[in-house]
Amino acid sequence: MDEEILKFLKEKIKNLSDSSGCYLWKNKSNDVIYVGKALRLSDRIRSYLNPNISDLKTLSLQGEIHDLDWIATHTEEEALILEDNLIKRYNPKFNIRLKDDKRYPLICVSTDEPYPMVYLTRRMKADKKKYFGPYTDVKAARDLLDTIHKVFPIRKTPLKLPLAKPARPCLNFHIKRCLGPCQGNISVEEYSVIVDQIVKFLEGKKESLLAELRTRMNYHSEKMEFERAMIYRDMIDNIQTIQKRQTVINQAGGDEDIISYAKREDEGQIVILEVRDGRMEGKKSFPLNGLRLSSDEEVFVSFLKLYYLHANFIPTSIVLPLNVKKDIQVLMDLLAKNIGFKPKLKFPGAGEKRSLLGLATKNAEMNLTERLLATKLRDQTTALKELKENLKLKDIPNIIECYDISHFQGSSPVASGVMFVDGKPYKAGYRRYIMKSYEGINDPGMMHEVIARRLQRIINEGETLPDLIIIDGGEVQLARATEAALALDLPDLPMIGLAKKREEIYFPGNKNPYKFDINSPSMRLLRQLRDEAHRFGVSFHRERRNKATLRTALDNIEDIGIQRKKTILKFLAGRKKLAKASLEELKQIPGIGDKLALKIFENLNVKL
């Protein structure tokens, strides 16, 4: 953190109170980059200004801090709610965030009207309706809604009921999927009983729901109201059929959320296995980002706050793989006030519950893999389309080759070429070249040679020309590469240079580079090609240099002739193991005594 900024911030918080609240760190552009809450604002904010802090996330945050704002609250519980709202509002880069949570559907029960409907929505409003979800699997949400409409005879047609005059009933009434409130066939009171049953069904309370349905079926049967009794009988049969397909987790019943997650770099996936009345009711999966510098404990604490502050149903138990009880105490106290009980937190180390956590982890890994693959495929398609537009190409560049020169102060120069097909590495198209025409430091000349050799081979063997060639370098390297293409009568072969320092793109014959959004899919693909060519080239150069060094190391040692050299290399299974050979290993080689082994060891360590 800059000393002037540190001084400015320390001056700014001199009179900061000890009250609870939220703090907002900002960068140079005045964007909010982190939101946090604290029981004592002054203590928490000052902890970020410690220059000796070792936490990687805080160190990264310190590097971008330019300003600070805060909001005081009466209690820490108020700060918790405010923190949640601020994270959703600003989407800060250093906070763990639920990705694209607005796109997930919810099931709404419109309990703010006399004859409620049940339908899917993607927006939760501050009204008197009841919302269930979000459901991360859209198909599963639609299937659940379809099941509700089959099991419970409620209306599906949007009308403002009750009507002044009875309406003609729709098909659902005739197939016994609706009790016909549009005709006035059912009272508001009796209809509300069915709505309450739907709510229980959505909450997973099927056992208590079945007991209630049996009671009502018997009641109508005793009153000789057989049509009503048959409606409840059919509801019971349908619910029992659903139950048979659900795995029994706990014979004693009970409601639990079993939560685990998977993480890869900045991306993560949380999975909740929902157990209701002892049965596996379903699965919810939530993508997260902003995890790169976050600990597992921080991931769970952040998610629990993001999820349970807005959950429409809270189970009696929450099962987690890590003990974060202390960190979410405020959340648990707030939930206790809102719902009348405090969920029990469980952190099993073994047994059935630990096995269920393993199942949740497996689901999270699978969901994360599926999402990342889908994202990668989407990005590859977008990247290729962007390249066509940005580089003014005639066609989408499905075959791209990238070339790099590698040497150490001019010694052992090599070149590497990598090929990507449809945005993915195609290893069969990778090429390695030992420079023949140039020695010393002459990257442009070497680039001319390698492009000339590659294009000549394509012509000689009748191969397909690439849609785009990328040169790792600037204007000069690109100019020499295009000279090679022109000499072979290939003036229209698309070719660009990609400079390392500023990620600038050079076009043939143009001294002024172009800059595109460095975080765009097309630029990410170009960097991936350039980095892969560099990696491939460096590994080849290192391999050649080590071979030469080892050969020289053995050649310079007296008493080692051709036969002994072969024996040494054969015993150590090649030069790679020779480079790492210990003194004891060298002594075990047939025909090598202690003195010669020591001489070899010392010579190798000096040379390498």
C-alpha atoms as one frame of an Amber mdcrd trajectory, in Angstrom:
protein
   0.000   0.000   0.000   1.299   3.456  -0.943   2.578   5.460   2.056   0.489
   8.518   1.129  -2.680   6.416   0.909  -1.822   4.721   4.228  -1.362   8.125
   5.852  -4.623   9.392   4.337  -6.582   6.369   5.575  -5.138   6.533   9.087
  -6.141  10.183   9.280  -9.618   9.377   7.947 -10.370   6.766  10.635  -9.000
   8.736  13.602 -12.466   9.553  14.901 -14.107   6.320  13.786 -16.502   4.999
  16.441 -16.452   1.557  18.042 -19.952   0.768  16.794 -20.784  -2.185  14.588
 -21.307  -1.732  10.871 -20.010  -2.358   7.365 -16.884  -1.062   5.657 -16.308
  -0.649   1.920 -12.790  -0.633   0.462 -12.448   1.212  -2.869  -9.835   1.298
  -5.637  -8.463   4.191  -7.731 -11.592   4.211  -9.912 -13.750   4.539  -6.786
 -15.165   1.049  -7.377 -16.069  -0.961  -4.282 -13.675  -3.940  -4.247 -14.494
  -5.441  -0.841 -17.368  -5.261   1.648 -17.050  -6.540   5.196 -18.884  -6.312
   8.498 -17.521  -5.815  11.985 -18.622  -5.753  15.599 -16.217  -2.827  16.107
 -15.541  -0.910  12.920 -12.442   0.883  14.219 -10.600  -2.305  15.224 -11.486
  -4.218  12.064 -10.544  -1.444   9.638  -7.218  -0.753  11.391  -6.286  -4.430
  11.008  -6.223  -3.963   7.216  -3.635  -1.178   7.541  -1.038  -3.429   9.182
   2.003  -3.521   6.847   3.223  -6.832   8.345   0.111  -8.826   7.485   0.812
 -12.221   5.846  -2.648 -13.225   4.580  -2.481 -13.420   0.758  -6.001 -12.155
   0.198  -5.493  -9.127   2.459  -2.109  -8.426   0.834  -3.741  -8.447  -2.620
  -6.511  -6.205  -1.324  -3.989  -3.788   0.195  -2.354  -3.464  -3.203  -5.553
  -2.015  -4.684  -6.939   0.026  -1.748  -7.251   3.727  -2.480 -10.160   4.883
  -0.323 -12.619   3.759   2.334 -16.249   4.244   3.283 -18.295   2.778   6.126
 -21.850   2.574   7.437 -22.486   2.268  11.179 -25.333   0.091  12.482 -26.962
  -0.441  15.869 -26.161  -4.158  16.098 -23.958  -6.755  14.432 -27.095  -8.493
  13.167 -28.060  -5.325  11.303 -24.522  -5.207   9.906 -24.896  -8.800   8.663
 -28.067  -7.932   6.713 -26.495  -4.719   5.388 -23.358  -6.589   4.298 -25.485
  -9.011   2.276 -27.315  -6.142   0.534 -24.081  -4.263  -0.230 -22.390  -7.341
  -1.730 -25.372  -7.862  -4.030 -25.385  -4.182  -4.957 -21.683  -3.710  -5.719
 -20.553  -7.266  -6.585 -17.038  -6.581  -5.183 -14.142  -8.512  -6.753 -12.619
  -9.617  -3.418 -15.887 -10.948  -1.963 -17.054 -14.501  -2.546 -20.146 -14.232
  -4.721 -22.956 -16.462  -5.924 -22.734 -16.386  -9.717 -25.782 -15.430 -11.765
 -28.205 -16.142  -8.913 -30.939 -14.070 -10.652 -31.242 -16.621 -13.423 -32.470
 -19.420 -11.177 -36.225 -20.017 -11.066 -38.342 -20.061  -7.927 -41.741 -21.608
  -7.336 -44.255 -19.009  -6.235 -47.498 -19.675  -4.346 -49.600 -16.537  -4.774
 -51.015 -16.484  -1.241 -51.922 -12.789  -1.583 -55.135 -13.662  -3.491 -58.252
 -15.658  -2.472 -57.579 -18.557  -4.842 -53.776 -18.837  -5.164 -51.907 -20.287
  -8.125 -48.534 -22.050  -8.203 -46.118 -21.019 -10.949 -42.452 -20.443 -11.821
 -40.858 -17.026 -11.493 -37.317 -15.637 -11.579 -37.868 -12.666  -9.317 -38.675
 -12.642  -5.611 -40.671  -9.581  -4.590 -41.333  -8.110  -1.161 -45.009  -9.128
  -1.144 -47.294 -11.598   0.613 -46.613 -14.452  -1.785 -44.590 -17.488  -0.738
 -41.439 -18.374  -2.690 -39.555 -21.664  -2.801 -36.120 -22.145  -4.297 -34.024
 -21.071  -6.020 -33.833 -24.208  -8.141 -30.504 -24.425  -9.940 -31.812 -27.168
 -12.247 -34.497 -25.523 -14.385 -35.812 -28.851 -15.674 -36.135 -30.158 -12.115
 -38.102 -27.031 -11.161 -40.483 -27.502 -14.105 -40.898 -31.200 -13.260 -41.698
 -30.294  -9.651 -44.292 -27.739 -10.774 -45.825 -30.327 -13.105 -45.987 -32.807
 -10.209 -47.780 -30.248  -8.015 -50.331 -29.596 -10.759 -50.933 -33.350 -11.097
 -51.168 -34.085  -7.378 -53.115 -31.048  -6.162 -56.348 -29.946  -7.912 -55.652
 -26.201  -8.017 -56.284 -23.722 -10.807 -53.738 -23.243 -13.606 -55.466 -20.446
 -15.549 -54.623 -16.858 -14.510 -57.881 -15.123 -13.584 -58.854 -12.531 -11.017
 -61.088 -14.581  -8.707 -63.791 -14.696  -7.526 -65.655 -13.786 -10.715 -68.883
 -11.815 -10.720 -70.489 -14.568 -12.862 -69.461 -18.224 -12.942 -67.244 -19.020
 -15.936 -67.227 -22.017 -18.185 -64.674 -24.478 -16.740 -61.551 -25.434 -18.698
 -60.238 -28.912 -19.550 -58.425 -29.240 -16.209 -61.780 -29.304 -14.409 -63.099
 -32.102 -16.631 -60.014 -34.268 -16.120 -60.204 -33.650 -12.339 -57.013 -31.552
 -12.209 -58.884 -28.485 -10.842 -61.797 -28.023  -8.443 -63.207 -25.169 -10.522
 -62.966 -22.054  -8.337 -63.932 -20.036 -11.469 -67.383 -21.666 -11.182 -67.608
 -21.082  -7.447 -67.470 -24.832  -6.762 -65.127 -24.503  -3.775 -64.982 -22.041
  -0.912 -61.967 -19.868  -0.176 -61.525 -21.713   3.141 -61.459 -25.194   1.600
 -59.214 -24.042  -1.240 -56.760 -22.516   1.257 -56.488 -25.933   2.940 -55.160
 -27.380  -0.345 -52.772 -24.434  -0.705 -51.409 -25.136   2.800 -50.883 -28.735
   1.739 -48.896 -27.592  -1.306 -46.707 -25.483   0.972 -46.029 -28.533   3.142
 -45.224 -30.545   0.027 -42.708 -27.909  -1.138 -41.145 -27.832   2.327 -40.655
 -31.606   2.131 -43.010 -32.360   5.038 -44.612 -35.305   3.274 -45.227 -37.514
   6.322 -47.264 -34.874   8.157 -48.970 -34.013   4.869 -49.991 -37.642   4.313
 -51.403 -37.831   7.833 -53.480 -34.722   7.185 -54.713 -36.017   3.813 -55.790
 -39.331   5.357 -57.716 -37.466   8.039 -59.544 -35.379   5.419 -60.223 -38.415
   3.208 -61.814 -40.241   6.152 -63.782 -37.116   7.109 -65.390 -36.783   3.638
 -65.910 -40.540   3.412 -67.853 -40.583   6.709 -70.012 -37.698   5.443 -70.726
 -39.727   2.271 -68.881 -37.102   0.172 -67.165 -39.734  -1.925 -66.039 -37.460
  -4.766 -64.126 -35.254  -2.285 -62.778 -38.375  -0.540 -61.512 -39.725  -3.898
 -59.645 -36.456  -4.541 -57.716 -36.918  -1.278 -57.192 -40.614  -1.965 -55.584
 -39.803  -5.333 -53.376 -37.168  -3.703 -52.212 -39.742  -1.126 -51.427 -42.317
  -3.844 -49.424 -39.804  -5.908 -47.367 -38.606  -2.937 -46.609 -42.172  -1.832
 -45.445 -42.991  -5.367 -43.046 -40.040  -5.193 -41.799 -41.165  -1.777 -40.945
 -44.630  -3.090 -38.490 -43.030  -5.508 -36.708 -41.154  -2.707 -33.857 -42.657
  -0.678 -34.393 -43.023   3.070 -31.456 -41.327   4.818 -32.696 -41.291   8.398
 -35.339 -43.713   9.698 -36.072 -41.333  12.577 -37.034 -38.591  10.111 -35.928
 -34.984  10.461 -34.866 -32.151   8.166 -31.218 -31.589   7.242 -29.151 -29.683
   4.727 -25.906 -31.498   3.899 -23.474 -29.007   2.362 -20.123 -29.482   0.663
 -18.189 -27.877  -2.175 -15.506 -28.198  -4.854 -12.972 -25.533  -5.830 -10.636
 -24.884  -8.757  -8.680 -21.652  -8.680 -11.222 -18.788  -8.704 -14.289 -20.945
  -9.361 -16.239 -23.159  -7.000 -19.479 -25.107  -6.685 -21.561 -25.553  -3.536
 -23.991 -28.469  -3.335 -26.809 -28.847  -0.801 -28.380 -32.281  -0.402 -31.836
 -31.645   1.063 -33.100 -34.271   3.487 -36.741 -33.781   4.517 -38.582 -36.130
   6.879 -35.546 -38.425   6.711 -35.681 -38.792   2.905 -33.388 -37.413   0.239
 -35.662 -34.791  -1.253 -33.387 -33.160  -3.804 -30.177 -31.338  -4.620 -29.337
 -27.676  -5.083 -26.128 -26.563  -6.723 -24.696 -23.028  -6.649 -21.745 -21.684
  -8.660 -19.377 -19.368  -6.778 -16.533 -17.146  -7.866 -13.954 -14.962  -6.159
 -12.351 -17.966  -4.403  -8.746 -17.736  -5.601  -7.376 -16.232  -2.371 -10.062
 -17.542   0.000  -9.763 -20.322   2.557 -12.305 -23.158   2.720 -13.635 -21.722
   5.980 -14.224 -18.343   4.351 -16.051 -19.992   1.445 -18.504 -21.750   3.746
 -19.057 -18.722   5.999 -19.759 -16.477   2.992 -22.109 -18.986   1.377 -24.077
 -19.684   4.543 -24.725 -15.961   4.946 -25.640 -15.483   1.284 -27.979 -18.479
   1.239 -29.726 -18.693   4.610 -30.479 -14.985   4.948 -32.948 -15.462   2.075
 -33.933 -19.137   2.385 -37.667 -19.743   2.656 -37.160 -22.971   4.603 -34.563
 -23.565   7.322 -33.936 -27.188   8.404 -33.370 -28.185  11.998 -29.826 -29.387
  11.172 -27.073 -28.188   8.861 -24.226 -30.644   8.175 -20.859 -29.155   7.143
 -17.366 -30.573   6.499 -15.658 -27.770   8.483 -16.336 -26.332  11.933 -17.298
 -22.692  11.297 -19.660 -22.390  14.261 -17.836 -19.433  15.791 -17.782 -17.491
  12.516 -21.535 -17.751  11.858 -22.809 -17.232  15.391 -24.406 -13.901  14.427
 -26.201 -15.573  11.514 -27.507 -18.363  13.770 -28.765 -15.840  16.354 -30.532
 -13.887  13.620 -32.174 -17.035  12.222 -33.326 -17.985  15.725 -35.077 -14.615
  16.051 -36.709 -14.925  12.629 -37.881 -18.561  12.693 -38.105 -19.331  16.411
 -35.317 -21.914  16.641 -31.575 -22.129  16.054 -30.521 -24.767  13.496 -28.132
 -27.346  14.894 -24.725 -27.348  13.211 -23.007 -30.703  12.705 -19.391 -31.332
  11.667 -19.063 -35.139  11.444 -15.606 -36.663  11.272 -16.829 -40.168  10.467
 -19.940 -42.291  10.115 -23.062 -42.004   7.945 -23.162 -38.194   7.958 -19.534
 -38.014   6.800 -20.416 -40.416   4.007 -23.252 -38.102   2.938 -20.820 -35.175
   2.920 -18.637 -37.248   0.588 -21.647 -37.727  -1.688 -22.277 -33.959  -1.668
 -18.597 -33.337  -2.504 -18.774 -35.776  -5.410 -21.847 -33.996  -6.755 -20.106
 -30.634  -6.384 -17.050 -31.890  -8.308 -19.241 -33.216 -11.116 -21.305 -30.015
 -11.333 -18.175 -27.832 -11.307 -16.523 -29.905 -14.043 -19.656 -29.747 -16.166
 -19.962 -25.962 -15.703 -16.301 -25.232 -16.438 -16.365 -27.405 -19.559 -19.521
 -25.663 -20.779 -17.970 -22.261 -20.045 -14.744 -23.231 -21.799 -16.614 -24.447
 -24.877 -18.711 -21.274 -24.918 -15.589 -19.124 -24.531 -13.777 -21.011 -27.326
 -16.666 -20.456 -29.727 -16.910 -16.796 -28.749 -13.121 -16.362 -28.987 -12.969
 -17.697 -32.552 -15.835 -15.454 -33.651 -14.172 -12.443 -31.995 -10.868 -13.226
 -33.731 -12.614 -13.291 -37.105 -14.148  -9.863 -36.424 -11.158  -8.191 -34.723
  -8.572  -9.434 -37.225 -10.857  -8.908 -40.247 -10.492 -12.530 -41.348 -12.565
 -14.034 -44.156 -13.445 -17.133 -42.141 -13.468 -18.280 -38.526  -9.878 -19.391
 -37.702 -10.491 -23.045 -36.852  -6.805 -23.952 -37.354  -4.333 -21.611 -35.636
  -0.569 -22.058 -35.355   1.773 -20.095 -33.089   5.602 -19.917 -33.271   8.228
 -18.963 -30.701  12.045 -18.772 -30.637  13.947 -20.022 -27.586  17.646 -19.757
 -26.688  19.930 -18.806 -23.803  22.040 -15.786 -24.765  22.119 -17.145 -28.311
  23.212 -20.691 -27.399  21.370 -23.834 -28.572  18.640 -21.878 -30.441  15.423
 -23.727 -31.211  11.931 -22.858 -32.419   8.586 -24.302 -31.482   5.226 -24.374
 -33.213   1.903 -25.326 -31.624  -1.425 -25.913 -33.315  -4.920 -25.285 -31.929
  -7.954 -26.780 -33.688 -11.365 -25.303 -32.844  -9.779 -23.378 -29.982  -8.161
 -26.446 -28.346  -4.569 -27.741 -28.388  -3.918 -30.317 -31.130  -0.751 -32.107
 -29.982  -0.293 -33.995 -33.268   0.306 -30.629 -34.920   3.074 -29.514 -32.534
   6.501 -28.999 -34.167  10.077 -28.482 -32.879  12.921 -27.006 -34.919  16.682
 -26.829 -34.441  17.957 -23.646 -36.050  20.264 -24.291 -39.048  20.932 -20.895
 -40.638  21.496 -18.646 -37.638  23.675 -18.578 -34.540  23.773 -16.085 -31.685
  20.944 -13.670 -30.943  18.886 -13.144 -34.110  15.234 -13.799 -33.315  13.840
 -12.156 -36.511  16.146 -14.208 -38.735  15.285 -17.422 -36.889  11.566 -16.635
 -37.207  12.040 -16.223 -40.974  13.735 -19.623 -41.121  11.128 -21.525 -39.130
   8.152 -20.051 -40.996   9.841 -20.726 -44.340  10.535 -24.358 -43.346   6.998
 -24.892 -42.052   5.258 -23.394 -45.103   7.552 -25.213 -47.538   6.683 -28.537
 -45.899   2.949 -27.752 -46.057   3.307 -27.052 -49.799   5.486 -30.119 -50.468
   3.172 -32.528 -48.628  -0.108 -30.954 -49.765  -1.259 -30.178 -46.225  -3.951
 -27.629 -45.357  -2.702 -24.137 -44.616  -3.607 -22.758 -41.177  -6.361 -20.133
 -40.952  -4.088 -17.922 -38.851  -0.395 -17.857 -37.870   0.673 -16.063 -34.683
   4.245 -14.865 -34.281   5.495 -14.431 -30.730   7.045 -11.006 -31.155   6.537
  -7.517 -32.476   6.816  -5.666 -35.771  10.315  -6.882 -36.789   9.685 -10.604
 -36.185   6.337 -10.375 -38.006   7.938  -8.604 -40.983  10.514 -11.399 -41.437
   7.803 -14.073 -41.101   5.663 -12.409 -43.797   8.750 -12.225 -46.049   8.960
 -16.029 -45.842   5.280 -16.336 -46.810   5.676 -13.906 -49.753   8.741 -15.792
 -51.033   6.555 -18.919 -51.243   3.767 -17.023 -53.043   1.419 -16.998 -50.040
   0.606 -13.265 -49.751  -2.901 -13.787 -48.344  -1.942 -16.104 -45.475  -3.330
 -14.394 -42.299  -0.483 -13.620 -39.887  -0.173 -11.422 -36.781   2.445 -10.650
 -34.147   1.638 -10.749 -30.431   3.970  -8.644 -28.278   4.528  -9.865 -24.719
   4.903  -6.685 -22.685   1.692  -4.827 -23.494  -0.322  -7.638 -25.088  -0.406
  -5.657 -28.357  -1.245  -7.085 -31.765   0.776  -6.188 -34.875  -0.547  -6.521
 -38.413   1.750  -6.971 -41.442   2.953  -3.654 -42.871   1.593  -1.638 -39.951
   4.043  -0.144 -37.442   1.310   0.890 -34.997   0.019  -1.952 -32.811  -3.629
  -2.543 -31.915  -4.966  -3.202 -28.424  -8.103  -5.172 -27.653  -9.748  -5.979
 -24.318  -7.109  -8.171 -22.644  -9.802 -10.086 -20.736 -11.919 -10.857 -23.804
 -12.236 -14.518 -24.890 -10.260 -13.833 -28.096  -7.291 -12.296 -26.254  -7.335
 -15.089 -23.674  -7.126 -17.603 -26.525  -4.227 -15.733 -28.150  -2.344 -15.631
 -24.859  -2.979 -19.337 -24.350  -1.490 -20.068 -27.779   1.516 -17.809 -27.149
   2.161 -19.262 -23.675   1.819 -22.832 -24.945   4.310 -22.178 -27.763   6.709
 -20.604 -25.262   6.357 -23.527 -22.826   6.886 -26.077 -25.592   9.931 -24.200
 -26.923  11.560 -23.678 -23.539  11.216 -27.364 -22.636  12.847 -28.360 -25.952
  15.665 -25.834 -25.516  16.313 -26.965 -21.935  16.409 -30.582 -23.060  19.006
 -29.841 -25.778  21.111 -27.663 -23.487  21.145 -30.338 -20.762  22.176 -32.990
 -23.263  25.013 -30.829 -24.507  26.107 -29.957 -20.977  26.075 -33.563 -19.822
  27.920 -34.745 -22.900  30.576 -32.082 -22.347  30.746 -32.923 -18.635  31.574
 -36.590 -19.342  33.871 -35.790 -22.279  36.053 -33.543 -20.120  36.701 -36.195
 -17.474  39.871 -38.243 -17.834  39.574 -42.027 -17.795  36.056 -41.921 -19.354
  36.027 -43.190 -22.900  33.182 -44.046 -25.257  32.504 -47.444 -23.665  32.456
 -46.122 -20.087  30.161 -43.266 -21.158  27.722 -45.797 -22.615  27.898 -47.868
 -19.415  27.197 -44.834 -17.207  24.214 -43.669 -19.296  22.800 -47.193 -19.572
  23.060 -47.806 -15.814  21.353 -44.489 -15.010  18.725 -44.931 -17.750  19.686
 -41.797 -19.668  20.982 -38.314 -19.175  18.038 -37.031 -17.094  18.925 -39.368
 -14.250  22.623 -38.619 -14.684  21.948 -34.954 -13.943  20.308 -35.909 -10.639
  22.590 -38.805  -9.714  23.942 -38.883  -6.164  27.519 -39.825  -5.301  26.350
 -43.192  -3.905  24.510 -43.997  -7.162  27.613 -43.195  -9.216  29.709 -45.531
  -7.036  27.364 -48.425  -7.883  28.063 -48.188 -11.636  30.125 -51.213 -12.821
  33.754 -50.276 -13.518  33.530 -46.945 -11.662  35.564 -46.732  -8.465  35.121
 -44.324  -5.564  37.649 -41.783  -6.883  36.204 -41.693 -10.392  32.657 -41.497
  -9.028  33.678 -38.467  -6.945  35.343 -36.856  -9.968  32.159 -37.369 -12.078
  29.932 -36.030  -9.307  32.015 -32.890  -8.794  32.288 -32.260 -12.533  28.545
 -32.648 -13.105  27.653 -30.303 -10.250  30.059 -27.652 -11.498  28.750 -27.870
 -15.061  25.074 -27.976 -14.123
